[in-house]
């Protein structure tokens, strides 16, 4: 996922990523071949030209999806400023909880020999904090040779099931330690008790993907049962102070998924350097799950990352190539071996 660069190229790439939504594939290809719409997009700030944001804003204001590209085109070129206003005001913040099928394994791999080992989770770019509840889901990993690995949880509510197909390797069988603290940072945190804010998150889910919409509804209900602690602000400014609030007896894991792509290139490097320093100083563990062009230093040497895959790493060491929404993973290594 890359949101910066030549606009036509970004939309062509999005069309390839939007497998599972024929509507968005057609819309993105249509935009990439449409000089007038590309010119309209060029009037927006670079970070606001991204396909999912533009498409969601159009849908928010009544453009049917699934629906023909002509409907999107007419709405954008005939916009009286209403769609533009929504694009400028809002952002893409779904933070697909399906990714927890991969992230939960990374959290479980982080080992600590303290008696009564517990985990504190701090998410960078947390949106509504939906990914801060890995312990509220059940998981099923489908293995390459057949068979599954499954986990379940003890809970007073039905635990939604997250599934992931392992296309190579095998995830660890480690058990996630109890999560005793969870918090997040976001420029514009989403309040899960705000129905309109939740409706925007639902609009960001691609057309034809009802399974993802149902997963989002379940995630919102989980978060509403224990609303997460979210801090508004810039990650560089807020992260140190928020880390200091984590319980000293818990193992602190700072994590993010499909977030650092929203930083400019220099800030991506600055962030990676900052996190590497915090890990080296023993301040936290770091779980990253980003596109290979976003944090290229985390791409395994000699590995050609397939289009649409993220690189998931622990403390800067790659452990898996993951599907953007957590549906598949190529498992690489356990960094503790």
Secondary structure by P-SEA (a helix, b strand, c coil): ccccccaaaaaaaaaaaccccaaaaaaaaaaaacaaaaaaaaacccccccaaaaaaaaaaacccccccaaaaaaaaaaccaaaaaaaaacccccccccccccaaaaaaacccccccbbbbbbbcccccccccccccccbbbbcccccbbbbbbbcccbbbbbbbbbccccccccccccccccccccccccccccaaaaaaaaaacccccaaaaaaaaaaaaaaaacccccccccccccaaaaaaacccccbbbbbcccccccccaaaaaaaaaaaaaaaaaccbbbbbbcccccccccccccccccccbbbbbcccccccccccccccccccccccc
